Amino acid sequence: MVDQVDDFGPQYISPHFTRDKISPGVFTDWVDVWEDRFRGWWLAHANALCGKPDGAFLLVHITVGLIEALEVAYQGKDSEGDSARFFSAGFCRMFSAPTDAPLRQADAATVLWKAVRCGLSHTAMMKGPVFLVDDERFPPLQINTTPDGKVVDSVIINPTKFLGVVTMRFNLYINELRNGQGPRAEERRKRFEDGWHTLHARELPQPARK
């Protein structure tokens, strides 16, 4: 059994960078690596699935997972034990509610969290009538309710457009980290740095001791 990680060869921490990039690195190095991970490990594969037969489920699975991950960077905190709240905050930051939307943004986030994110993550199935529709007539996300607005009866996701919203928000965030000016941009950079160090200081979980 190989017990020395140095025997593995170059240790890539993103598609294009080895751990030397962040040993210890500076702020621009951390952003380089974080962006490279998102683009190369996640967004590139999600984009490759667009329009592919039977690719929509994995495309949506990847995309809904990125909502919480982006919010972690945005807030500069680990979401462990608080995933639902982070997902909701990220969703509300990314998706604007139509004026005639039957649900408040936070309620729509809860539906998406339970039916799609948790459904796919825990059972490889979505919960209830959730439809993935590759049709230009549909928006990224449409939640339908009964006429009285009390019961959600279906969720419709346009996977390519949904990915487009998440990608757009990601690009805007990266641009702000790199080029933003003023107090707001400085706060974004501080939170990103805090989150970077928090996540990279995590240790392996250990079994409970008897």
Secondary structure, 3 states (H helix, E strand, C coil): CCCCHHHHCCCECCCCCEHHHHCCCCHHHHHHHHHHHHHHHHHHHHHHHCCCCCCHHHHHHHHHHHHHHHHHHHHCCCCCCCHHHHHHHHHHHHCCCCCCCCCCHHHHHHHHHHHHHHHHHHHCCCCCCEEECCCCCCCCEEEEECCCCCCEEEEEECHHHHHHHHHHHHHHHHHHHHHCCCHHHHHHHHHHHHHHHHHHCCCCCCCCCC
